[in-house]
C-alpha cells in the first residue's frame, strides 16, 4: 500500500495540514455536544453493539429472510462473491434495461468494486451526485479521503478553481454559489438518468427494505426518478428489524457529523407498485461478500459491526495528520487499518496495523464498541508470527520478551536504560536522536525519562507515605 512514503508526503503538505486540522476540530467538538444530549450514551452503545451482533451470529438466516421479503415486494436479490462479480452484475443489469446514464449516491462499497470504471468500460456514463464525490470525480476521478466527508482534504479555493475549469463558468468563491452551481449541473443528470445506484446504511430483514442516510437529499433523486434502482451493499449490513435500525440511528449521525439526526433518512421498499406514482420500475439488490464471511466466527468478527460513521478516524491522531489517501485503499483510519488487511491480506498491507498509536480514542468513540486497538494488536501479532516484519524488529521484540519474562534480569536492565536515556536528554531533558529508533525523533525531540524506573519511584513514594 506504500503507506510510509504516502504518509511522509502528506506530512510535508502544509495546505493539507491546515485543511485536516480545521475539519478535526469541528467534528470532534460537534460530536461531543451531540453525544452529551443522550441520557445514557453507554447504554445506547451497548444496545447498538448487541443489535449488530445478533444478525452476524446467524447471518445466513437473516439474509434469507431479507431476500424473501424483498422479493415478495418486487425486488430482485443477487449475490456476489467478489468485487469483480458485483461490478459485472451491475453492468449486466444496466445492459438488460438499455441504460445509458447512471446517477450514483455516495457508496464506499462502489469504491471497493471500482464501479465507475466498470460502467465506463461498458460505455455507460456514471455520475457521482454526492457533492464531495462529484468534486473528486471531475478532478480526474480522485479517490475519497474520508468515508463521510470525502473531500475534506481540499479547501474552498481549490474547489472554486476546479469548478471554473470544469464547468466553464465564472469563478465563484462563496459556498452558496458553489453549491448552487453544482445543483444546476447535476439537475440535468438526474432528469436524464436511466438507473440510480446507491449503497445501504442498513438492510431491514423483516420488510426487505433499504435504509439510506444522507445530508444532501441526492439519494432521493437517484432512487425516485430513474427507471431502475440498484442497491449495492455488503452482506454484513443486514439488521433484523426496524427497531434495530432506530436504535443505531440514535448514534450514527451523532458519531459521524455531530447531528442529532441526518437531514435525510430514506426507507425504500420494493419496486413501484401499480397504485404508486413514483419510484423505480425495477429494483435490484447486489449483496457482496468480498472477504466478509472470512471474518465470521473468528477473532475479527467484531469489525463487521462497523456502521461506517468515521468517528474512529476523526479522533485518530495518525489520520488527523496524514488524511485518508496515505492508507492506499478505500477505508482509511483505524477501521481501515483493520478492514484492509482483513480483506486484501495482511501481507499486502504490512504498514497499516502499525499506523496507529494504540491510544484507544477510536474504541472510546466507536458507537458500536469495536475494540479497534485490540484488533490492530492482533494483526501485528499475526505479522510477527508469519515473519512479515523486518528481522531487526522481530529480534528487538524477542529480546525484550526474553528479559520481560525474567524480572531479575529486567529490573537492572531498565534501571540502566532509564539512566542512559536521562543522560542522553541533557540539561533540557530532550533526546534529539535515538540510535536504531530514528522514527521517534525524525520529526520531534523525544522527552527523556526521569532516570528512575517505575518500581524505584513507587518504592520512594511508599516509603514517604505517598
Secondary structure in CASP SS format (residue, H / E / C, confidence):
PFRMAT SS
TARGET T0000
AUTHOR 0000-0000-0000
METHOD secondary structure of the structure
MODEL  1
X C 1.00
X C 1.00
X H 1.00
X H 1.00
X H 1.00
X H 1.00
X H 1.00
X H 1.00
X H 1.00
X H 1.00
X H 1.00
X C 1.00
X C 1.00
X H 1.00
X H 1.00
X H 1.00
X H 1.00
X H 1.00
X H 1.00
X H 1.00
X H 1.00
X H 1.00
X H 1.00
X H 1.00
X H 1.00
X H 1.00
X H 1.00
X H 1.00
X H 1.00
X H 1.00
X H 1.00
X H 1.00
X H 1.00
X H 1.00
X H 1.00
X H 1.00
X C 1.00
X C 1.00
X C 1.00
X C 1.00
X H 1.00
X H 1.00
X H 1.00
X H 1.00
X H 1.00
X H 1.00
X H 1.00
X H 1.00
X H 1.00
X H 1.00
X H 1.00
X H 1.00
X H 1.00
X H 1.00
X H 1.00
X H 1.00
X H 1.00
X C 1.00
X H 1.00
X H 1.00
X H 1.00
X H 1.00
X H 1.00
X H 1.00
X H 1.00
X H 1.00
X H 1.00
X H 1.00
X H 1.00
X H 1.00
X H 1.00
X H 1.00
X C 1.00
X C 1.00
X E 1.00
X E 1.00
X E 1.00
X E 1.00
X E 1.00
X E 1.00
X C 1.00
X C 1.00
X H 1.00
X H 1.00
X H 1.00
X H 1.00
X H 1.00
X H 1.00
X H 1.00
X H 1.00
X H 1.00
X H 1.00
X H 1.00
X H 1.00
X H 1.00
X H 1.00
X C 1.00
X C 1.00
X C 1.00
X C 1.00
X E 1.00
X E 1.00
X E 1.00
X E 1.00
X C 1.00
X C 1.00
X C 1.00
X H 1.00
X H 1.00
X H 1.00
X H 1.00
X H 1.00
X H 1.00
X C 1.00
X H 1.00
X H 1.00
X H 1.00
X H 1.00
X H 1.00
X H 1.00
X H 1.00
X C 1.00
X C 1.00
X C 1.00
X E 1.00
X E 1.00
X E 1.00
X E 1.00
X C 1.00
X C 1.00
X H 1.00
X H 1.00
X H 1.00
X H 1.00
X H 1.00
X H 1.00
X H 1.00
X H 1.00
X C 1.00
X C 1.00
X C 1.00
X C 1.00
X C 1.00
X C 1.00
X C 1.00
X C 1.00
X C 1.00
X C 1.00
X C 1.00
X C 1.00
X C 1.00
X C 1.00
X C 1.00
X C 1.00
X C 1.00
X H 1.00
X H 1.00
X H 1.00
X H 1.00
X H 1.00
X H 1.00
X H 1.00
X H 1.00
X H 1.00
X H 1.00
X H 1.00
X H 1.00
X C 1.00
X C 1.00
X C 1.00
X C 1.00
X C 1.00
X C 1.00
X C 1.00
X H 1.00
X H 1.00
X H 1.00
X H 1.00
X H 1.00
X H 1.00
X H 1.00
X H 1.00
X H 1.00
X H 1.00
X H 1.00
X H 1.00
X H 1.00
X H 1.00
X H 1.00
X H 1.00
X H 1.00
X H 1.00
X C 1.00
X C 1.00
X E 1.00
X E 1.00
X E 1.00
X E 1.00
X C 1.00
X C 1.00
X C 1.00
X E 1.00
X E 1.00
X E 1.00
X C 1.00
X C 1.00
X C 1.00
X C 1.00
X E 1.00
X E 1.00
X E 1.00
X E 1.00
X E 1.00
X E 1.00
X C 1.00
X C 1.00
X C 1.00
X H 1.00
X H 1.00
X H 1.00
X H 1.00
X H 1.00
X H 1.00
X H 1.00
X C 1.00
X C 1.00
X C 1.00
X E 1.00
X E 1.00
X E 1.00
X E 1.00
X E 1.00
X E 1.00
X E 1.00
X H 1.00
X H 1.00
X H 1.00
X E 1.00
X E 1.00
X C 1.00
X C 1.00
X H 1.00
X H 1.00
X H 1.00
X H 1.00
X H 1.00
X H 1.00
X H 1.00
X H 1.00
X H 1.00
X H 1.00
X H 1.00
X H 1.00
X H 1.00
X H 1.00
X H 1.00
X C 1.00
X C 1.00
X C 1.00
X C 1.00
X C 1.00
X C 1.00
X C 1.00
X E 1.00
X E 1.00
X E 1.00
X E 1.00
X E 1.00
X E 1.00
X C 1.00
X C 1.00
X C 1.00
X C 1.00
X C 1.00
X C 1.00
X C 1.00
X C 1.00
X C 1.00
X C 1.00
X C 1.00
X C 1.00
X E 1.00
X E 1.00
X E 1.00
X E 1.00
X E 1.00
X E 1.00
X E 1.00
X C 1.00
X C 1.00
X C 1.00
X C 1.00
X H 1.00
X H 1.00
X H 1.00
X C 1.00
X C 1.00
X C 1.00
X C 1.00
X C 1.00
X H 1.00
X H 1.00
X H 1.00
X H 1.00
X H 1.00
X C 1.00
X C 1.00
X C 1.00
X C 1.00
X C 1.00
X H 1.00
X H 1.00
X H 1.00
X H 1.00
X C 1.00
X C 1.00
X C 1.00
X C 1.00
X H 1.00
X H 1.00
X H 1.00
X H 1.00
X C 1.00
X C 1.00
X H 1.00
X H 1.00
X H 1.00
X C 1.00
X C 1.00
X C 1.00
X C 1.00
X C 1.00
X H 1.00
X H 1.00
X H 1.00
X H 1.00
X H 1.00
X H 1.00
X H 1.00
X H 1.00
X H 1.00
X H 1.00
X H 1.00
X H 1.00
X C 1.00
X H 1.00
X H 1.00
X H 1.00
X C 1.00
X C 1.00
X C 1.00
X H 1.00
X H 1.00
X H 1.00
X C 1.00
X C 1.00
X C 1.00
X C 1.00
X C 1.00
X C 1.00
X H 1.00
X H 1.00
X H 1.00
X H 1.00
X H 1.00
X C 1.00
X C 1.00
X C 1.00
X C 1.00
X C 1.00
X C 1.00
X H 1.00
X H 1.00
X H 1.00
X H 1.00
X H 1.00
X H 1.00
X H 1.00
X H 1.00
X H 1.00
X H 1.00
X H 1.00
X H 1.00
X H 1.00
X H 1.00
X C 1.00
X C 1.00
X C 1.00
X C 1.00
X C 1.00
X H 1.00
X H 1.00
X H 1.00
X H 1.00
X H 1.00
X H 1.00
X H 1.00
X H 1.00
X H 1.00
X H 1.00
X H 1.00
X H 1.00
X H 1.00
X H 1.00
X C 1.00
X C 1.00
X H 1.00
X H 1.00
X H 1.00
X H 1.00
X H 1.00
X H 1.00
X H 1.00
X H 1.00
X H 1.00
X H 1.00
X H 1.00
X H 1.00
X H 1.00
X H 1.00
X H 1.00
X H 1.00
X H 1.00
X H 1.00
X H 1.00
X C 1.00
X C 1.00
X C 1.00
X C 1.00
X E 1.00
X E 1.00
X C 1.00
X C 1.00
X C 1.00
X C 1.00
X C 1.00
X C 1.00
X H 1.00
X H 1.00
X H 1.00
X H 1.00
X C 1.00
X C 1.00
X C 1.00
X C 1.00
X E 1.00
X E 1.00
X C 1.00
X C 1.00
X C 1.00
X C 1.00
X C 1.00
X C 1.00
X H 1.00
X H 1.00
X H 1.00
X H 1.00
X H 1.00
X H 1.00
X H 1.00
X H 1.00
X H 1.00
X H 1.00
X C 1.00
X C 1.00
X C 1.00
END
